[in-house]
């Protein structure tokens, strides 16, 4: 499954660094890209290993709540 956030206003250097650590350690995350310049986030994950709700909770813990994302796609 793929999650792409097109505009993440809370995505700054600190949040990106913390998110990087969380996503590297989270079982089931296969690939991710964090682009600070455009405030975009792209995550490929295996939903059999990590559910979207868990992914969203882990993102929120580091300041990247889904509530604050202007536009996103879940494919």
PQR file with spaces between the fields and no chain letter, atoms N, CA, C, O and H, PARSE charges and radii, in Angstrom:
ATOM       1  N    UNK     1       0.848   -1.164    0.000 -0.4000 1.5000
ATOM       2  CA   UNK     1       0.000    0.000    0.000 -0.0000 2.0000
ATOM       3  C    UNK     1       0.900    1.235    0.000  0.5500 1.7000
ATOM       4  O    UNK     1       2.017    1.208    0.518 -0.5500 1.4000
ATOM       5  N    UNK     2       0.398    2.304   -0.585 -0.4000 1.5000
ATOM       6  CA   UNK     2       1.158    3.552   -0.675 -0.0000 2.0000
ATOM       7  C    UNK     2       0.376    4.696   -0.045  0.5500 1.7000
ATOM       8  O    UNK     2      -0.840    4.802   -0.205 -0.5500 1.4000
ATOM       9  H    UNK     2      -0.509    2.326   -1.006  0.4000 1.0000
ATOM      10  N    UNK     3       1.094    5.543    0.668 -0.4000 1.5000
ATOM      11  CA   UNK     3       0.523    6.743    1.248 -0.0000 2.0000
ATOM      12  C    UNK     3       1.354    7.916    0.752  0.5500 1.7000
ATOM      13  O    UNK     3       2.576    7.922    0.898 -0.5500 1.4000
ATOM      14  H    UNK     3       2.082    5.456    0.798  0.4000 1.0000
ATOM      15  N    UNK     4       0.694    8.905    0.166 -0.4000 1.5000
ATOM      16  CA   UNK     4       1.390   10.085   -0.315 -0.0000 2.0000
ATOM      17  C    UNK     4       0.678   11.328    0.212  0.5500 1.7000
ATOM      18  O    UNK     4      -0.497   11.560   -0.073 -0.5500 1.4000
ATOM      19  H    UNK     4      -0.299    8.899    0.047  0.4000 1.0000
ATOM      20  N    UNK     5       1.406   12.107    0.973 -0.4000 1.5000
ATOM      21  CA   UNK     5       0.888   13.375    1.481 -0.0000 2.0000
ATOM      22  C    UNK     5       1.500   14.483    0.631  0.5500 1.7000
ATOM      23  O    UNK     5       2.721   14.615    0.546 -0.5500 1.4000
ATOM      24  H    UNK     5       2.360   11.918    1.204  0.4000 1.0000
ATOM      25  N    UNK     6       0.650   15.261    0.016 -0.4000 1.5000
ATOM      26  CA   UNK     6       1.104   16.281   -0.932 -0.0000 2.0000
ATOM      27  C    UNK     6       1.433   17.613   -0.277  0.5500 1.7000
ATOM      28  O    UNK     6       2.167   18.419   -0.848 -0.5500 1.4000
ATOM      29  H    UNK     6      -0.342   15.154    0.085  0.4000 1.0000
ATOM      30  N    UNK     7       0.908   17.850    0.898 -0.4000 1.5000
ATOM      31  CA   UNK     7       1.196   19.101    1.614 -0.0000 2.0000
ATOM      32  C    UNK     7       1.080   18.825    3.104  0.5500 1.7000
ATOM      33  O    UNK     7      -0.015   18.615    3.626 -0.5500 1.4000
ATOM      34  H    UNK     7       0.311   17.195    1.363  0.4000 1.0000
ATOM      35  N    UNK     8       2.225   18.829    3.786 -0.4000 1.5000
ATOM      36  CA   UNK     8       2.280   18.564    5.218 -0.0000 2.0000
ATOM      37  C    UNK     8       2.873   19.794    5.904  0.5500 1.7000
ATOM      38  O    UNK     8       4.091   19.888    6.056 -0.5500 1.4000
ATOM      39  H    UNK     8       3.115   19.000    3.362  0.4000 1.0000
ATOM      40  N    UNK     9       2.021   20.743    6.320 -0.4000 1.5000
ATOM      41  CA   UNK     9       2.521   21.993    6.892 -0.0000 2.0000
ATOM      42  C    UNK     9       3.441   21.809    8.105  0.5500 1.7000
ATOM      43  O    UNK     9       4.326   22.633    8.337 -0.5500 1.4000
ATOM      44  H    UNK     9       1.032   20.667    6.196  0.4000 1.0000
ATOM      45  N    UNK    10       3.244   20.753    8.869 -0.4000 1.5000
ATOM      46  CA   UNK    10       4.059   20.532   10.071 -0.0000 2.0000
ATOM      47  C    UNK    10       5.414   19.900    9.766  0.5500 1.7000
ATOM      48  O    UNK    10       6.206   19.673   10.680 -0.5500 1.4000
ATOM      49  H    UNK    10       2.525   20.083    8.681  0.4000 1.0000
ATOM      50  N    UNK    11       5.691   19.615    8.500 -0.4000 1.5000
ATOM      51  CA   UNK    11       6.926   18.928    8.130 -0.0000 2.0000
ATOM      52  C    UNK    11       8.101   19.908    8.071  0.5500 1.7000
ATOM      53  O    UNK    11       8.336   20.571    7.061 -0.5500 1.4000
ATOM      54  H    UNK    11       5.048   19.800    7.757  0.4000 1.0000
ATOM      55  N    UNK    12       8.819   19.973    9.176 -0.4000 1.5000
ATOM      56  CA   UNK    12      10.032   20.779    9.248 -0.0000 2.0000
ATOM      57  C    UNK    12      11.213   19.839    9.508  0.5500 1.7000
ATOM      58  O    UNK    12      11.032   18.622    9.552 -0.5500 1.4000
ATOM      59  H    UNK    12       8.629   19.434    9.996  0.4000 1.0000
ATOM      60  N    UNK    13      12.391   20.377    9.677 -0.4000 1.5000
ATOM      61  CA   UNK    13      13.597   19.554    9.843 -0.0000 2.0000
ATOM      62  C    UNK    13      13.486   18.628   11.055  0.5500 1.7000
ATOM      63  O    UNK    13      13.822   17.447   10.969 -0.5500 1.4000
ATOM      64  H    UNK    13      12.538   21.366    9.642  0.4000 1.0000
ATOM      65  N    UNK    14      13.020   19.158   12.169 -0.4000 1.5000
ATOM      66  CA   UNK    14      12.913   18.362   13.405 -0.0000 2.0000
ATOM      67  C    UNK    14      11.932   17.212   13.228  0.5500 1.7000
ATOM      68  O    UNK    14      12.248   16.068   13.556 -0.5500 1.4000
ATOM      69  H    UNK    14      12.747   20.117   12.238  0.4000 1.0000
ATOM      70  N    UNK    15      10.752   17.506   12.716 -0.4000 1.5000
ATOM      71  CA   UNK    15       9.731   16.477   12.492 -0.0000 2.0000
ATOM      72  C    UNK    15      10.223   15.460   11.473  0.5500 1.7000
ATOM      73  O    UNK    15      10.012   14.259   11.644 -0.5500 1.4000
ATOM      74  H    UNK    15      10.495   18.435   12.450  0.4000 1.0000
ATOM      75  N    UNK    16      10.871   15.925   10.423 -0.4000 1.5000
ATOM      76  CA   UNK    16      11.389   15.020    9.389 -0.0000 2.0000
ATOM      77  C    UNK    16      12.428   14.064    9.968  0.5500 1.7000
ATOM      78  O    UNK    16      12.422   12.876    9.645 -0.5500 1.4000
ATOM      79  H    UNK    16      11.042   16.900   10.283  0.4000 1.0000
ATOM      80  N    UNK    17      13.312   14.565   10.814 -0.4000 1.5000
ATOM      81  CA   UNK    17      14.324   13.704   11.434 -0.0000 2.0000
ATOM      82  C    UNK    17      13.689   12.652   12.327  0.5500 1.7000
ATOM      83  O    UNK    17      14.071   11.483   12.283 -0.5500 1.4000
ATOM      84  H    UNK    17      13.317   15.530   11.076  0.4000 1.0000
ATOM      85  N    UNK    18      12.724   13.063   13.135 -0.4000 1.5000
ATOM      86  CA   UNK    18      12.042   12.117   14.024 -0.0000 2.0000
ATOM      87  C    UNK    18      11.229   11.107   13.219  0.5500 1.7000
ATOM      88  O    UNK    18      11.199    9.921   13.549 -0.5500 1.4000
ATOM      89  H    UNK    18      12.414   14.013   13.170  0.4000 1.0000
ATOM      90  N    UNK    19      10.582   11.574   12.182 -0.4000 1.5000
ATOM      91  CA   UNK    19       9.796   10.693   11.320 -0.0000 2.0000
ATOM      92  C    UNK    19      10.703    9.690   10.607  0.5500 1.7000
ATOM      93  O    UNK    19      10.340    8.526   10.442 -0.5500 1.4000
ATOM      94  H    UNK    19      10.607   12.537   11.914  0.4000 1.0000
ATOM      95  N    UNK    20      11.858   10.136   10.196 -0.4000 1.5000
ATOM      96  CA   UNK    20      12.837    9.261    9.561 -0.0000 2.0000
ATOM      97  C    UNK    20      13.199    8.096   10.489  0.5500 1.7000
ATOM      98  O    UNK    20      13.244    6.945   10.054 -0.5500 1.4000
ATOM      99  H    UNK    20      12.153   11.082   10.331  0.4000 1.0000
ATOM     100  N    UNK    21      13.453    8.392   11.747 -0.4000 1.5000
ATOM     101  CA   UNK    21      13.794    7.343   12.723 -0.0000 2.0000
ATOM     102  C    UNK    21      12.631    6.380   12.934  0.5500 1.7000
ATOM     103  O    UNK    21      12.832    5.166   12.976 -0.5500 1.4000
ATOM     104  H    UNK    21      13.417    9.326   12.100  0.4000 1.0000
ATOM     105  N    UNK    22      11.433    6.905   13.066 -0.4000 1.5000
ATOM     106  CA   UNK    22      10.249    6.071   13.288 -0.0000 2.0000
ATOM     107  C    UNK    22      10.013    5.145   12.092  0.5500 1.7000
ATOM     108  O    UNK    22       9.787    3.948   12.266 -0.5500 1.4000
ATOM     109  H    UNK    22      11.270    7.891   13.032  0.4000 1.0000
ATOM     110  N    UNK    23      10.065    5.696   10.893 -0.4000 1.5000
ATOM     111  CA   UNK    23       9.776    4.896    9.701 -0.0000 2.0000
ATOM     112  C    UNK    23      10.855    3.847    9.442  0.5500 1.7000
ATOM     113  O    UNK    23      10.555    2.763    8.940 -0.5500 1.4000
ATOM     114  H    UNK    23      10.248    6.669   10.752  0.4000 1.0000
ATOM     115  N    UNK    24      12.091    4.154    9.774 -0.4000 1.5000
ATOM     116  CA   UNK    24      13.173    3.165    9.607 -0.0000 2.0000
ATOM     117  C    UNK    24      12.979    1.967   10.534  0.5500 1.7000
ATOM     118  O    UNK    24      13.304    0.834   10.177 -0.5500 1.4000
ATOM     119  H    UNK    24      12.335    5.035   10.182  0.4000 1.0000
ATOM     120  N    UNK    25      12.451    2.228   11.717 -0.4000 1.5000
ATOM     121  CA   UNK    25      12.296    1.177   12.726 -0.0000 2.0000
ATOM     122  C    UNK    25      10.951    0.457   12.673  0.5500 1.7000
ATOM     123  O    UNK    25      10.790   -0.593   13.295 -0.5500 1.4000
ATOM     124  H    UNK    25      12.187    3.148   12.007  0.4000 1.0000
ATOM     125  N    UNK    26       9.996    1.000   11.949 -0.4000 1.5000
ATOM     126  CA   UNK    26       8.651    0.433   11.919 -0.0000 2.0000
ATOM     127  C    UNK    26       8.578   -0.745   10.945  0.5500 1.7000
ATOM     128  O    UNK    26       8.774   -0.590    9.740 -0.5500 1.4000
ATOM     129  H    UNK    26      10.127    1.853   11.443  0.4000 1.0000
ATOM     130  N    UNK    27       8.297   -1.900   11.490 -0.4000 1.5000
ATOM     131  CA   UNK    27       8.203   -3.114   10.683 -0.0000 2.0000
ATOM     132  C    UNK    27       7.080   -2.971    9.656  0.5500 1.7000
ATOM     133  O    UNK    27       5.970   -2.560    9.994 -0.5500 1.4000
ATOM     134  H    UNK    27       8.138   -2.025   12.469  0.4000 1.0000
ATOM     135  N    UNK    28       7.369   -3.307    8.426 -0.4000 1.5000
ATOM     136  CA   UNK    28       6.368   -3.234    7.368 -0.0000 2.0000
ATOM     137  C    UNK    28       6.539   -2.053    6.436  0.5500 1.7000
ATOM     138  O    UNK    28       5.975   -2.040    5.341 -0.5500 1.4000
ATOM     139  H    UNK    28       8.271   -3.641    8.151  0.4000 1.0000
ATOM     140  N    UNK    29       7.314   -1.052    6.857 -0.4000 1.5000
ATOM     141  CA   UNK    29       7.583    0.085    5.977 -0.0000 2.0000
ATOM     142  C    UNK    29       8.696   -0.330    5.023  0.5500 1.7000
ATOM     143  O    UNK    29       9.822   -0.609    5.437 -0.5500 1.4000
ATOM     144  H    UNK    29       7.771   -1.062    7.746  0.4000 1.0000
ATOM     145  N    UNK    30       8.362   -0.366    3.753 -0.4000 1.5000
ATOM     146  CA   UNK    30       9.295   -0.842    2.733 -0.0000 2.0000
ATOM     147  C    UNK    30      10.164    0.273    2.153  0.5500 1.7000
ATOM     148  O    UNK    30      11.337    0.063    1.843 -0.5500 1.4000
ATOM     149  H    UNK    30       7.448   -0.140    3.416  0.4000 1.0000
ATOM     150  N    UNK    31       9.575    1.459    2.012 -0.4000 1.5000
ATOM     151  CA   UNK    31      10.267    2.581    1.380 -0.0000 2.0000
ATOM     152  C    UNK    31       9.583    3.860    1.832  0.5500 1.7000
ATOM     153  O    UNK    31       8.375    3.881    2.065 -0.5500 1.4000
ATOM     154  H    UNK    31       8.623    1.630    2.264  0.4000 1.0000
ATOM     155  N    UNK    32      10.359    4.921    1.954 -0.4000 1.5000
ATOM     156  CA   UNK    32       9.754    6.220    2.241 -0.0000 2.0000
ATOM     157  C    UNK    32      10.652    7.335    1.748  0.5500 1.7000
ATOM     158  O    UNK    32      11.870    7.184    1.648 -0.5500 1.4000
ATOM     159  H    UNK    32      11.341    4.904    1.765  0.4000 1.0000
ATOM     160  N    UNK    33      10.021    8.457    1.444 -0.4000 1.5000
ATOM     161  CA   UNK    33      10.729    9.668    1.020 -0.0000 2.0000
ATOM     162  C    UNK    33      10.105   10.855    1.741  0.5500 1.7000
ATOM     163  O    UNK    33       8.884   11.005    1.783 -0.5500 1.4000
ATOM     164  H    UNK    33       9.031    8.579    1.526  0.4000 1.0000
ATOM     165  N    UNK    34      10.958   11.688    2.303 -0.4000 1.5000
ATOM     166  CA   UNK    34      10.516   12.910    2.973 -0.0000 2.0000
ATOM     167  C    UNK    34      11.154   14.072    2.226  0.5500 1.7000
ATOM     168  O    UNK    34      12.380   14.158    2.147 -0.5500 1.4000
ATOM     169  H    UNK    34      11.950   11.566    2.269  0.4000 1.0000
ATOM     170  N    UNK    35      10.339   14.966    1.677 -0.4000 1.5000
ATOM     171  CA   UNK    35      10.855   16.106    0.911 -0.0000 2.0000
ATOM     172  C    UNK    35      10.464   17.391    1.626  0.5500 1.7000
ATOM     173  O    UNK    35       9.318   17.835    1.556 -0.5500 1.4000
ATOM     174  H    UNK    35       9.344   14.896    1.741  0.4000 1.0000
ATOM     175  N    UNK    36      11.426   17.973    2.310 -0.4000 1.5000
ATOM     176  CA   UNK    36      11.153   19.190    3.082 -0.0000 2.0000
ATOM     177  C    UNK    36      10.788   20.386    2.210  0.5500 1.7000
ATOM     178  O    UNK    36       9.896   21.161    2.557 -0.5500 1.4000
ATOM     179  H    UNK    36      12.357   17.612    2.367  0.4000 1.0000
ATOM     180  N    UNK    37      11.470   20.536    1.088 -0.4000 1.5000
ATOM     181  CA   UNK    37      11.256   21.711    0.243 -0.0000 2.0000
ATOM     182  C    UNK    37       9.796   21.857   -0.197  0.5500 1.7000
ATOM     183  O    UNK    37       9.265   22.967   -0.236 -0.5500 1.4000
ATOM     184  H    UNK    37      12.194   19.907    0.806  0.4000 1.0000
ATOM     185  N    UNK    38       9.159   20.750   -0.521 -0.4000 1.5000
ATOM     186  CA   UNK    38       7.768   20.783   -0.988 -0.0000 2.0000
ATOM     187  C    UNK    38       6.792   20.254    0.066  0.5500 1.7000
ATOM     188  O    UNK    38       5.588   20.171   -0.172 -0.5500 1.4000
ATOM     189  H    UNK    38       9.590   19.848   -0.489  0.4000 1.0000
ATOM     190  N    UNK    39       7.331   19.899    1.231 -0.4000 1.5000
ATOM     191  CA   UNK    39       6.539   19.364    2.343 -0.0000 2.0000
ATOM     192  C    UNK    39       5.724   18.144    1.916  0.5500 1.7000
ATOM     193  O    UNK    39       4.530   18.045    2.199 -0.5500 1.4000
ATOM     194  H    UNK    39       8.310   19.966    1.425  0.4000 1.0000
ATOM     195  N    UNK    40       6.390   17.226    1.234 -0.4000 1.5000
ATOM     196  CA   UNK    40       5.739   16.005    0.774 -0.0000 2.0000
ATOM     197  C    UNK    40       6.278   14.797    1.516  0.5500 1.7000
ATOM     198  O    UNK    40       7.424   14.775    1.965 -0.5500 1.4000
ATOM     199  H    UNK    40       7.360   17.306    1.004  0.4000 1.0000
ATOM     200  N    UNK    41       5.424   13.800    1.632 -0.4000 1.5000
ATOM     201  CA   UNK    41       5.769   12.571    2.312 -0.0000 2.0000
ATOM     202  C    UNK    41       5.228   11.404    1.487  0.5500 1.7000
ATOM     203  O    UNK    41       4.066   11.406    1.081 -0.5500 1.4000
ATOM     204  H    UNK    41       4.493   13.818    1.267  0.4000 1.0000
ATOM     205  N    UNK    42       6.075   10.416    1.247 -0.4000 1.5000
ATOM     206  CA   UNK    42       5.684    9.252    0.466 -0.0000 2.0000
ATOM     207  C    UNK    42       6.127    8.005    1.241  0.5500 1.7000
ATOM     208  O    UNK    42       7.298    7.870    1.595 -0.5500 1.4000
ATOM     209  H    UNK    42       7.019   10.414    1.577  0.4000 1.0000
ATOM     210  N    UNK    43       5.186    7.104    1.497 -0.4000 1.5000
ATOM     211  CA   UNK    43       5.488    5.894    2.264 -0.0000 2.0000
ATOM     212  C    UNK    43       4.879    4.692    1.559  0.5500 1.7000
ATOM     213  O    UNK    43       3.700    4.702    1.206 -0.5500 1.4000
ATOM     214  H    UNK    43       4.235    7.214    1.209  0.4000 1.0000
ATOM     215  N    UNK    44       5.681    3.662    1.358 -0.4000 1.5000
ATOM     216  CA   UNK    44       5.213    2.378    0.841 -0.0000 2.0000
ATOM     217  C    UNK    44       5.302    1.404    2.004  0.5500 1.7000
ATOM     218  O    UNK    44       6.363    1.249    2.610 -0.5500 1.4000
ATOM     219  H    UNK    44       6.639    3.654    1.645  0.4000 1.0000
ATOM     220  N    UNK    45       4.184    0.743    2.318 -0.4000 1.5000
ATOM     221  CA   UNK    45       4.185   -0.173    3.452 -0.0000 2.0000
ATOM     222  C    UNK    45       3.363   -1.415    3.152  0.5500 1.7000
ATOM     223  O    UNK    45       2.466   -1.400    2.308 -0.5500 1.4000
ATOM     224  H    UNK    45       3.323    0.869    1.825  0.4000 1.0000
ATOM     225  N    UNK    46       3.685   -2.482    3.856 -0.4000 1.5000
ATOM     226  CA   UNK    46       2.979   -3.753    3.734 -0.0000 2.0000
ATOM     227  C    UNK    46       1.882   -3.769    4.802  0.5500 1.7000
ATOM     228  O    UNK    46       2.172   -3.895    5.992 -0.5500 1.4000
ATOM     229  H    UNK    46       4.414   -2.494    4.541  0.4000 1.0000
ATOM     230  N    UNK    47       0.638   -3.643    4.378 -0.4000 1.5000
ATOM     231  CA   UNK    47      -0.455   -3.552    5.337 -0.0000 2.0000
ATOM     232  C    UNK    47      -0.682   -4.853    6.109  0.5500 1.7000
ATOM     233  O    UNK    47      -1.440   -4.861    7.079 -0.5500 1.4000
ATOM     234  H    UNK    47       0.402   -3.541    3.411  0.4000 1.0000
ATOM     235  N    UNK    48      -0.048   -5.941    5.702 -0.4000 1.5000
ATOM     236  CA   UNK    48      -0.110   -7.186    6.467 -0.0000 2.0000
ATOM     237  C    UNK    48       0.830   -7.140    7.670  0.5500 1.7000
ATOM     238  O    UNK    48       0.690   -7.921    8.611 -0.5500 1.4000
ATOM     239  H    UNK    48       0.568   -5.934    4.914  0.4000 1.0000
ATOM     240  N    UNK    49       1.792   -6.211    7.624 -0.4000 1.5000
ATOM     241  CA   UNK    49       2.743   -6.074    8.730 -0.0000 2.0000
ATOM     242  C    UNK    49       2.462   -4.859    9.602  0.5500 1.7000
ATOM     243  O    UNK    49       2.683   -4.891   10.812 -0.5500 1.4000
ATOM     244  H    UNK    49       1.905   -5.577    6.859  0.4000 1.0000
ATOM     245  N    UNK    50       1.979   -3.798    8.990 -0.4000 1.5000
ATOM     246  CA   UNK    50       1.652   -2.585    9.739 -0.0000 2.0000
ATOM     247  C    UNK    50       0.400   -1.969    9.123  0.5500 1.7000
ATOM     248  O    UNK    50       0.356   -1.703    7.922 -0.5500 1.4000
ATOM     249  H    UNK    50       1.799   -3.772    8.007  0.4000 1.0000
ATOM     250  N    UNK    51      -0.604   -1.748    9.943 -0.4000 1.5000
ATOM     251  CA   UNK    51      -1.846   -1.156    9.464 -0.0000 2.0000
ATOM     252  C    UNK    51      -1.723    0.348    9.302  0.5500 1.7000
ATOM     253  O    UNK    51      -0.843    0.976    9.892 -0.5500 1.4000
ATOM     254  H    UNK    51      -0.569   -1.964   10.919  0.4000 1.0000
ATOM     255  N    UNK    52      -2.607    0.922    8.502 -0.4000 1.5000
ATOM     256  CA   UNK    52      -2.565    2.360    8.276 -0.0000 2.0000
ATOM     257  C    UNK    52      -2.813    3.117    9.574  0.5500 1.7000
ATOM     258  O    UNK    52      -2.214    4.169    9.799 -0.5500 1.4000
ATOM     259  H    UNK    52      -3.322    0.412    8.023  0.4000 1.0000
ATOM     260  N    UNK    53      -3.684    2.598   10.428 -0.4000 1.5000
ATOM     261  CA   UNK    53      -3.969    3.268   11.701 -0.0000 2.0000
ATOM     262  C    UNK    53      -2.700    3.338   12.564  0.5500 1.7000
ATOM     263  O    UNK    53      -2.422    4.369   13.176 -0.5500 1.4000
ATOM     264  H    UNK    53      -4.171    1.744   10.245  0.4000 1.0000
ATOM     265  N    UNK    54      -1.952    2.269   12.609 -0.4000 1.5000
ATOM     266  CA   UNK    54      -0.702    2.258   13.371 -0.0000 2.0000
ATOM     267  C    UNK    54       0.291    3.248   12.773  0.5500 1.7000
ATOM     268  O    UNK    54       0.948    3.993   13.499 -0.5500 1.4000
ATOM     269  H    UNK    54      -2.178    1.431   12.112  0.4000 1.0000
ATOM     270  N    UNK    55       0.395    3.251   11.467 -0.4000 1.5000
ATOM     271  CA   UNK    55       1.273    4.189   10.778 -0.0000 2.0000
ATOM     272  C    UNK    55       0.888    5.628   11.130  0.5500 1.7000
ATOM     273  O    UNK    55       1.753    6.445   11.445 -0.5500 1.4000
ATOM     274  H    UNK    55      -0.139    2.645   10.877  0.4000 1.0000
ATOM     275  N    UNK    56      -0.398    5.933   11.075 -0.4000 1.5000
ATOM     276  CA   UNK    56      -0.886    7.278   11.386 -0.0000 2.0000
ATOM     277  C    UNK    56      -0.600    7.653   12.842  0.5500 1.7000
ATOM     278  O    UNK    56      -0.243    8.796   13.127 -0.5500 1.4000
ATOM     279  H    UNK    56      -1.101    5.269   10.819  0.4000 1.0000
ATOM     280  N    UNK    57      -0.753    6.713   13.748 -0.4000 1.5000
ATOM     281  CA   UNK    57      -0.473    6.977   15.162 -0.0000 2.0000
ATOM     282  C    UNK    57       1.005    7.280   15.386  0.5500 1.7000
ATOM     283  O    UNK    57       1.347    8.195   16.136 -0.5500 1.4000
ATOM     284  H    UNK    57      -1.043    5.784   13.516  0.4000 1.0000
ATOM     285  N    UNK    58       1.875    6.518   14.740 -0.4000 1.5000
ATOM     286  CA   UNK    58       3.313    6.744   14.878 -0.0000 2.0000
ATOM     287  C    UNK    58       3.713    8.088   14.274  0.5500 1.7000
ATOM     288  O    UNK    58       4.578    8.778   14.814 -0.5500 1.4000
ATOM     289  H    UNK    58       1.597    5.775   14.131  0.4000 1.0000
ATOM     290  N    UNK    59       3.094    8.459   13.170 -0.4000 1.5000
ATOM     291  CA   UNK    59       3.365    9.757   12.565 -0.0000 2.0000
ATOM     292  C    UNK    59       2.928   10.884   13.499  0.5500 1.7000
ATOM     293  O    UNK    59       3.642   11.874   13.662 -0.5500 1.4000
ATOM     294  H    UNK    59       2.391    7.899   12.731  0.4000 1.0000
ATOM     295  N    UNK    60       1.763   10.732   14.106 -0.4000 1.5000
ATOM     296  CA   UNK    60       1.232   11.757   15.005 -0.0000 2.0000
ATOM     297  C    UNK    60       2.124   11.951   16.231  0.5500 1.7000
ATOM     298  O    UNK    60       2.258   13.068   16.730 -0.5500 1.4000
ATOM     299  H    UNK    60       1.183    9.928   13.974  0.4000 1.0000
ATOM     300  N    UNK    61       2.728   10.880   16.712 -0.4000 1.5000
ATOM     301  CA   UNK    61       3.597   10.959   17.896 -0.0000 2.0000
ATOM     302  C    UNK    61       4.775   11.904   17.683  0.5500 1.7000
ATOM     303  O    UNK    61       5.272   12.499   18.640 -0.5500 1.4000
ATOM     304  H    UNK    61       2.619    9.972   16.306  0.4000 1.0000
ATOM     305  N    UNK    62       5.218   12.046   16.456 -0.4000 1.5000
ATOM     306  CA   UNK    62       6.368   12.914   16.166 -0.0000 2.0000
ATOM     307  C    UNK    62       5.945   14.262   15.571  0.5500 1.7000
ATOM     308  O    UNK    62       6.788   15.026   15.100 -0.5500 1.4000
ATOM     309  H    UNK    62       4.814   11.564   15.679  0.4000 1.0000
ATOM     310  N    UNK    63       4.646   14.550   15.593 -0.4000 1.5000
ATOM     311  CA   UNK    63       4.171   15.857   15.142 -0.0000 2.0000
ATOM     312  C    UNK    63       3.674   15.919   13.722  0.5500 1.7000
ATOM     313  O    UNK    63       3.548   17.005   13.156 -0.5500 1.4000
ATOM     314  H    UNK    63       3.961   13.930   15.975  0.4000 1.0000
ATOM     315  N    UNK    64       3.388   14.771   13.132 -0.4000 1.5000
ATOM     316  CA   UNK    64       2.918   14.723   11.748 -0.0000 2.0000
ATOM     317  C    UNK    64       1.528   14.088   11.708  0.5500 1.7000
ATOM     318  O    UNK    64       1.336   13.026   11.116 -0.5500 1.4000
ATOM     319  H    UNK    64       3.490   13.889   13.592  0.4000 1.0000
ATOM     320  N    UNK    65       0.579   14.745   12.337 -0.4000 1.5000
ATOM     321  CA   UNK    65      -0.781   14.231   12.438 -0.0000 2.0000
ATOM     322  C    UNK    65      -1.526   14.323   11.102  0.5500 1.7000
ATOM     323  O    UNK    65      -1.351   15.280   10.347 -0.5500 1.4000
ATOM     324  H    UNK    65       0.735   15.607   12.818  0.4000 1.0000
ATOM     325  N    UNK    66      -2.343   13.336   10.828 -0.4000 1.5000
ATOM     326  CA   UNK    66      -3.150   13.358    9.598 -0.0000 2.0000
ATOM     327  C    UNK    66      -4.083   14.565    9.563  0.5500 1.7000
ATOM     328  O    UNK    66      -4.421   15.048    8.483 -0.5500 1.4000
ATOM     329  H    UNK    66      -2.485   12.559   11.442  0.4000 1.0000
ATOM     330  N    UNK    67      -4.498   15.053   10.717 -0.4000 1.5000
ATOM     331  CA   UNK    67      -5.395   16.211   10.785 -0.0000 2.0000
ATOM     332  C    UNK    67      -4.775   17.451   10.153  0.5500 1.7000
ATOM     333  O    UNK    67      -5.484   18.331    9.667 -0.5500 1.4000
ATOM     334  H    UNK    67      -4.223   14.661   11.594  0.4000 1.0000
ATOM     335  N    UNK    68      -3.455   17.511   10.164 -0.4000 1.5000
ATOM     336  CA   UNK    68      -2.757   18.697    9.661 -0.0000 2.0000
ATOM     337  C    UNK    68      -2.282   18.555    8.222  0.5500 1.7000
ATOM     338  O    UNK    68      -1.587   19.435    7.713 -0.5500 1.4000
ATOM     339  H    UNK    68      -2.879   16.795   10.559  0.4000 1.0000
ATOM     340  N    UNK    69      -2.642   17.469    7.562 -0.4000 1.5000
ATOM     341  CA   UNK    69      -2.219   17.252    6.180 -0.0000 2.0000
ATOM     342  C    UNK    69      -3.315   17.768    5.251  0.5500 1.7000
ATOM     343  O    UNK    69      -4.468   17.345    5.339 -0.5500 1.4000
ATOM     344  H    UNK    69      -3.206   16.754    7.975  0.4000 1.0000
ATOM     345  N    UNK    70      -2.943   18.680    4.367 -0.4000 1.5000
ATOM     346  CA   UNK    70      -3.916   19.319    3.482 -0.0000 2.0000
ATOM     347  C    UNK    70      -4.433   18.384    2.393  0.5500 1.7000
ATOM     348  O    UNK    70      -5.626   18.394    2.089 -0.5500 1.4000
ATOM     349  H    UNK    70      -2.006   19.023    4.295  0.4000 1.0000
ATOM     350  N    UNK    71      -3.556   17.580    1.804 -0.4000 1.5000
ATOM     351  CA   UNK    71      -3.956   16.701    0.715 -0.0000 2.0000
ATOM     352  C    UNK    71      -3.135   15.406    0.779  0.5500 1.7000
ATOM     353  O    UNK    71      -1.914   15.440    0.930 -0.5500 1.4000
ATOM     354  H    UNK    71      -2.587   17.572    2.051  0.4000 1.0000
ATOM     355  N    UNK    72      -3.828   14.263    0.660 -0.4000 1.5000
ATOM     356  CA   UNK    72      -3.124   12.987    0.739 -0.0000 2.0000
ATOM     357  C    UNK    72      -3.855   11.934   -0.102  0.5500 1.7000
ATOM     358  O    UNK    72      -5.054   12.034   -0.361 -0.5500 1.4000
ATOM     359  H    UNK    72      -4.820   14.235    0.537  0.4000 1.0000
ATOM     360  N    UNK    73      -3.092   10.934   -0.511 -0.4000 1.5000
ATOM     361  CA   UNK    73      -3.626    9.802   -1.278 -0.0000 2.0000
ATOM     362  C    UNK    73      -3.226    8.519   -0.585  0.5500 1.7000
ATOM     363  O    UNK    73      -2.107    8.396   -0.087 -0.5500 1.4000
ATOM     364  H    UNK    73      -2.118   10.853   -0.300  0.4000 1.0000
ATOM     365  N    UNK    74      -4.133    7.566   -0.552 -0.4000 1.5000
ATOM     366  CA   UNK    74      -3.836    6.244   -0.035 -0.0000 2.0000
ATOM     367  C    UNK    74      -4.181    5.270   -1.149  0.5500 1.7000
ATOM     368  O    UNK    74      -5.348    5.111   -1.508 -0.5500 1.4000
ATOM     369  H    UNK    74      -5.042    7.665   -0.956  0.4000 1.0000
ATOM     370  N    UNK    75      -3.162    4.620   -1.691 -0.4000 1.5000
ATOM     371  CA   UNK    75      -3.346    3.738   -2.837 -0.0000 2.0000
ATOM     372  C    UNK    75      -3.050    2.300   -2.446  0.5500 1.7000
ATOM     373  O    UNK    75      -3.150    1.400   -3.280 -0.5500 1.4000
ATOM     374  H    UNK    75      -2.214    4.748   -1.399  0.4000 1.0000
